[in-house]
């Protein structure tokens, strides 16, 4: 399961965002009534988060750090699966077009209103596949928007419940993604996003809240076991693709408006290595 990888290329989200700001200085055009932009979220400085939100985790490593972070991020507001639709329209809003969301694997900008189950529409992708631990769409891990992302219906089906690993054949309609019989490789620009979402789930859901203890491992083809791999690859992806402005904003929106908890590996990517 190997192939020669293309050089890593960062997404141009920041450029798009800057372009959108400049475009806003042009002459005013008639307002589009559908999908108005959400109010910008002011990012909380990391130093402030460390002094408040993360204070009980600082200075720890290994199982102690994981346990401290579990206690911190388990304090959250839970939303229903139907509420996930509207939440994703805010968390994954296209910086260059407030009427659209950016799809995780394809990177395509799609109208917020074009959600559903038909071919060409977008739906709700469970990055930690919901069959790995058999939590389905239950309120809790099944509705946790830290790992739920908008994705093209067909590409979501192709990914299915496969583990993550390098290699495979190109995914039709989703350039830069690869798949084989037991694994899925996302495009370079979101490899780190995927890794940090998986590791968030492993810290948040430890088997003490009526759901399975979710843990990453270093294998694929995990089936319905409460595991997802491949851990060594996920760690590599997190290093190669550090958090960008889109991922950081998403974390802030979830914290401020919906669940009121954070993905600690976006704020402190170094904690991936400190735990695993």
N, C-alpha and C positions, 0 to 999 in steps of 0.2 A: 504493500500500500504506500508507494512512494512516487513522487514526481518532482520535477524541478520547479521550484516556486519562483514566481515573478517577484521582482524587487518590491518591497513594501511601499505603498503609496498612501499618504494620509488623505482623508476626505477633504473636500473643498468647502465644508460647511461654513467655516469662518468667512471665506471669501464671499459666499452667497449671502451671508448675513450682512456683510458690509455693503454689498451691492444693493440689497433691499433697503438699507438705511438711506443710501444716496438717492435711490429711486424715489423715496418718500419726499424729497425736496422738490420734485418736479411739480408741475401744475396739478392741482387736485382733479381726480377723475371721479365719476359717479361711484358711490359705494356699492359693493357687492353685498346683498343682504344675507347670503348664506355664509355660515362659519366665520363669524367675526373673530378678529385676533384676540387672544387672551391677554390680560394685563401682564407685563413683564414681571418676572420674579427676580428679586434682588438676591444675589448669591451671598450666603453667609460665609464670612472669612474663616479659613481653616483654623486660625488661632482661636477664634471665638468658639468654634465647635470643639476644639480640644480642651478648652477651659470649661466647657459645659457638657455637651453631649457625650464626648468621648473620654471624659476625665477618668473614669474607672478602668479604662483599657490601656492608658498610656503606660509605657514601661514594661508591659507584659509581652510574652512570646508563647508560642506553642499552644498547648491545651488551655493554659490560663488565659491567654489572649482570646482564644476562640470562645471560651466560657463567658468572659466579660462582654464580648461583643454580642453574644447570644442574648444575654440579659438586657443589653441596651436596645437592640433592634427588635426584640420581641414585644416591646411596648409600642403598639401600633393600632391604628383604626383600620378595620377590615371593611371592604366594599363587596358588593354582590357581583356576580358574573355579568349581569346586565349593565351594571354601572361601569364595568371595564370599558365598554364601547366609548362612552363619553370621555373617560379618563385618558384613554390612548389618543384621542383627538387633541388633547392638550399636551400630554407628555411628549408625544412624537411629532408635534407640529413642525412643518417644514419652515426653517428660518427665512427662506426666500419667498414663501407663499403661504400666508396664514390660513388659506382655505384648504390646504393639503396636509397630509402626513407623509413622512418618509418611511418606506417599508424596509424592514431590517435586512433581509438577505438580498433582495433585488436592488435596493437603494433607490427605487423608483419613487417619485413624488406623485401621490395619488389623492384625488379629492376625498376629503373627510366623509362626505356623504355617500361615497361609493363603497360602503362596507356591507358585508353579507356573506353569502355562501356560493355565489355564482362564479363561474370562470371569469377572470379579469378583475374581480373585486378583491378587497382585502378583508382578512378576518384576524382572529386573536391567536397568535402563536405562543404556545407554552414552551419557552426555551428549555426549562427543565421539563421534559416530556411528562405529561400528567399520568401516563401509565407506569412510569418509574416510581413506584411507591403507591400507585393506585389511589391517588387523591382526586382524580377527575377534575370537576369544576367546583368542588366544594369551597365554600367561603373559608379562606385561609390560604394554603399553598395554591389552590386552584384559581384564586382570584388576585394573587399578589402581583401587582403591576410592576414590581421590580424585575420580574422575569417574563412578563407578558408584553409582546410587541406586535404592532401591525405587520402583516405579511400577506403577499399575494396568495390567494386560495390554492392555486396549483402548486406553487413552490412549498407552501406549508404542508401540503399532502405528500410531496416528494420527501421532505425532511422526515415527516412522520414522527416516530419515537426513537429514531436512530441516535446513537451516541455521537460524540464529536471526536474527529481525528483528521489527520492529513491524508489526502489522496482521494482517488476515485476518478470518475469521468465527469465532464462538465454538465452542469444542470441547465437544461434548456430554459431560456427566458430569464436566467439569473447569472449573468456573466461574473466569473470569479469564484463561483461556488462549485463544489465538487461533491460527488456522492458515490457510494458503492452499497453493497448489500447490508452492511451493518454500521455505517458511519456517514457523517455529513461534515463537510468543511465549508464554513462561511467565507465570504469575500474578506480580503485583507483588512478593509476599513472598519470592520466590526468584529474581528476575531477577539480583541480584548474585551469588548462589550459582552460578548457571549460568555467568555471565561469568568468575568466578574459577576455576571448574573447567576451562573451556576454555583459559584463559590458563596455568594450571598445566600442562596437557598440552603446550602449545606450548613451554614452557621445559624440561619434563622430557624430551621426546622430540625430539631434535635430529638424528636420523639416524645416530648413532654407535653404535648397539647392535642392528643388523640390522633395525630397523624404520624406517619412513619418517620424514622430518623433518616434523613436524606444525607448521603455521603458520596463524594466523588471517589472513583477508583481508577486504576491504570489499565483498564480493559475496555473493550467494546462488546456489543451484543449482550447488554445487561438485562434485556427483556423487561419483565415487570418488577425486578428487584429495585429497591429504593436507592439505586446507584446510577451515576452517569460518569463516563470516562470520555477521553483518556486524560487523567489528571496531569501527567507530564506534559502533554500537548497544550492543555488549557493554561498551565503555568507559563509556558513559552509564549503563547498568544498574548497573555496579559502583559508580558514584558515588551513584546514587539509592538503592541498597539496600546499605548497608554491612554488614559481618559482624555477625551477632547471636549470642546465646549458644548457639543450637542448632548453628550452623555452627562456632563456636569449639570447642565440646565435641567435635564430630565430628573436627575437625583433631587435637585432643589424643588422642582414642581411636585414630585411625589411627597417630599417631606413637608412642604408648606401647605399643600391643598388637599391631599388625599389620605395617605397612610400615616403621615407624621413620623416615619422612621426613614433611615437612610441606608444606602448600600455602602458599607465602610470601605470597600475595596476601590471605590471611585475616589473617595476622599483620601485614602491612604493605600495606594497600590502596593507599597512595600509590605503590607501586612499579609499579602498572599504568601510570600516566601517565609514570613515570620511564623505562619501557621503550618504550611505544608512543605 
